[in-house]
Amino acid sequence: MSDVDEFMREQPASQPRAGRKSKLEPYKSDILKLHGGDYLLPQIQQFLLQRRGVEVSISQLSRFIAKNDEVVKKP
């Protein structure tokens, strides 16, 4: 028996992570509306903090928009 086989017998594989929802999901329509209205990411970030009390990084916001905005997605 190889070391790998022994390890696999002793340590079961971890379960795949269930899909986590983004903390931005409740604000998806606001974010996409602002983005579609040509607001810049720092402006959307400011809106979320001031009007919704949600602190988010520019990179988180950018990834969220890329995953959720149909206009951004390529065919």
N, C-alpha and C positions, 0 to 999 in steps of 0.2 A: 504494500500500500504506500502510495506516495504521500509526501508532506501535504500536498494540496488536498488529496482525498481525506486524509486524517483531519485536517483543519475543517473541511466542509462537513464532516460527520460531527465534529465537536461544536462548531459554530454555525447555526442555521443562518441563511441569508436574511438580511433585513427586508421587510416588506416594502414595496414601492410606496412612495409618499402619495397620499391622497391629494388631489388638486387643491391647492390653497387659493382662497380668494384674496385678491388684492384689497388693501385698505382703501384703495381709490375706487373700487367697484361701485359703491353707493353714489359716487359723484361723476360717474362715467358720462352721463348726458351733459352735465355742466362742462366737463373737460373737453369733450368732443365739440360742443357748440363753440366754446372759446377758441379752440384750435382751428375749427372751420371758419371762424371769423378773423383769422390771421393774427390772433394774439400770440405773442412769443411765450416760450416756456417759462421764463422768469415772471411774466405777468400772470400766467395761469397758476404758478406756484404761489404768488402773492395773493391771488383770489382765494385759493384753497386755505391758506393760513388765516387771512383776515376775515373771510366770510363763512368759512366752514370749520375753522379751528384744526385743520389737518396740516401737519408738517410733513413735507415730502421733498426729497432731493430732485434735482433736475434730471438726473439719470433715471430715477424711478418713474418720473413723469414721462420722460421720453420713451422708455420701454413700454409703459402702459398704453400710450398713444399708438405706438407702432403695432402693438398686438390687437388693438381695438378699433382703430380708425380705418374704415373701409376705403377712404380716399387715399390714404397713405399706402395701403397694400397694393402690391403689383399683381397683375393678372397672371 
